[in-house]
């Protein structure tokens, strides 16, 4: 028997690769800066983290990891910062459930260190100490989101 390279090799092998990462949007507001800097810095920070994605071409996806942080210091608004860290990934050859998991877990996990660095740079330029966000368990967030939609 001969092995012909043109014969079908079965399903496409799974492929996952980061193509490009970038800041899609960012904003920083600190309306009470002079008052906030005079007080002792003991902020209360609230955070909202979200992931979205869309297919931009066959096997090509844009994933956006968004964070919104609001800090209050002694009942004064210290700052509001929002960052949309985006990336383009090539993803193909996965069953649909694994592809959804790659988009909801693997992609944000790859992107998170970049988001954290961008956020810290914005904070320092705004005169505040870096936040150094704690690591996020995207597996748990994905599972929770699936539980809520089921």
PyMOL commands that set and color helices and strands:
alter all, ss='L'
color gray80, all
select helices_A, chain A and resi 33-38+96-125+138-149
alter helices_A, ss='H'
color red, helices_A
select strands_A, chain A and resi 15-29+44-57+60-73+76-92
alter strands_A, ss='S'
color yellow, strands_A
deselect
rebuild
show_as cartoon
